[in-house]
Every structure is written in C-alpha cells, then in structure tokens.
C-alpha cells in the first residue's frame, strides 16, 4: 500500500513538472507600450528602444527571467529566428527581469544569444513593480511570473513624439509557438509564406515558470 501511494505521488509530481505549458499565440491587443532606456546586460551602457528600432521593419521585445524553464525552451529558436531574419529587417531585444545581472549574462552566454539584451529589474522582489508586470496584467496575462512575455513592434507605426510608442500591438502572453511566430514574422517582413503550420507544440512540454521547485523527500518505510 505504501509503495503504491509513493508511486502515485511520483507520477503526479512528474506530470505536474512536465505537463504545464505556457505557449500562446500571437494576438493583437490594445496596449500603451512606452519607450524605454535600460542598461545593457553585457556592457552596462544605455540602450534606447526607439533608437534601436530605427531602420527596422519589426522588433520583438522578449521579457525573460533566467531561471524560468519556459525562457530556456524559447531562447534557442528566438536566436535562430534572429539569425534567419535580421537581414530582412527583424530586430530582437531581450529585457531581463527578476534576477541578478550576472545570472542574465550567464543565460545569454549559455544559449549563445547574440541579439541585444537589457534589464529592467534585478530582484524577484520587484515582481509587481515593473512595467513588464503592468503590461501583462493589462493584456490579460494571468500567469504568476510571466516569463517569457513577448511583444512585436512595428517601428513604422510608432507615435512620432512622446513616451508612448504604440497604442495597439501584437503580444504573446506566454512562450512563443515557433511556427506561429515565424509565420507572423515573415508576413510582417513582407516575405512569402514558407509552408510552416502554426500549431501548439507539446514535444518538450515546458513546465510552469516558477523560481524554485522543491523535490519531495520520501522516507524509506
């Protein structure tokens, strides 16, 4: 009986850890997204979004927490899309949240990220104090930590003046669905469809984004 109970607990733990999925489609939302100037994760220099977007057709801003498994799942194909489409007018910039700059830098190095990366916050204590948090709540993202969170910006549609860049844009309240995102990117860059089918992929089943998970300790009967 005890061994049956132990097995059931283990199976439940495995299902919970690997069954959560935070992938989401690209959806247009009303959002007053503001210009920002943040510090570069790698160099500490100021990076301004409006200036970074100059001359680009499409900008993907991806907010991430280094410890989040969903970011770890999205990071490789975000880099792949950046390399594939940067010559066609795509810019990608990552905004680090809720961890140290050192941890962010390590994450970028581990995934061989070459696109620009800045940071808005440096502690998990800032969870409800960031613009990242405000944007997520405004667009209906009810996730706990919200990493990654993605917004696509079209510089040609930026407001000419003021802090607000756009009042409506396409967001992803979760992890990108690779085929869905690539289809959207190609369309906005004026490229022909490549035949990919947008669907929710469950191959790797990224788990729910939480800072820490404690493994249950079982005492041998």
Residue, then its C-alpha position, 0 to 999 in steps of 0.5 A: x500500500x505504501x509503495x503504491x501511494x509513493x508511486x502515485x505521488x511520483x507520477x503526479x509530481x512528474x506530470x505536474x513538472x512536465x505537463x504545464x505549458x505556457x505557449x500562446x499565440x500571437x494576438x493583437x491587443x490594445x496596449x500603451x507600450x512606452x519607450x524605454x532606456x535600460x542598461x545593457x546586460x553585457x556592457x552596462x551602457x544605455x540602450x534606447x528602444x526607439x533608437x534601436x528600432x530605427x531602420x527596422x521593419x519589426x522588433x520583438x521585445x522578449x521579457x525573460x527571467x533566467x531561471x524560468x524553464x519556459x525562457x530556456x525552451x524559447x531562447x534557442x529558436x528566438x536566436x535562430x529566428x534572429x539569425x534567419x531574419x535580421x537581414x530582412x529587417x527583424x530586430x530582437x531585444x531581450x529585457x531581463x527581469x527578476x534576477x541578478x545581472x550576472x545570472x542574465x549574462x550567464x543565460x545569454x552566454x549559455x544559449x549563445x544569444x547574440x541579439x541585444x539584451x537589457x534589464x529592467x529589474x534585478x530582484x524577484x522582489x520587484x515582481x509587481x513593480x515593473x512595467x513588464x508586470x503592468x503590461x501583462x496584467x493589462x493584456x490579460x496575462x494571468x500567469x504568476x511570473x510571466x516569463x517569457x512575455x513577448x511583444x512585436x513592434x512595428x517601428x513604422x507605426x510608432x507615435x512620432x513624439x512622446x513616451x508612448x510608442x504604440x497604442x495597439x500591438x501584437x503580444x504573446x502572453x506566454x512562450x512563443x509557438x515557433x511556427x506561429x511566430x515565424x509565420x507572423x514574422x515573415x508576413x510582417x517582413x513582407x516575405x512569402x509564406x514558407x509552408x510552416x503550420x502554426x500549431x501548439x507544440x507539446x514535444x518538450x512540454x515546458x513546465x510552469x515558470x516558477x523560481x524554485x521547485x522543491x523535490x519531495x523527500x520520501x522516507x524509506x518505510 
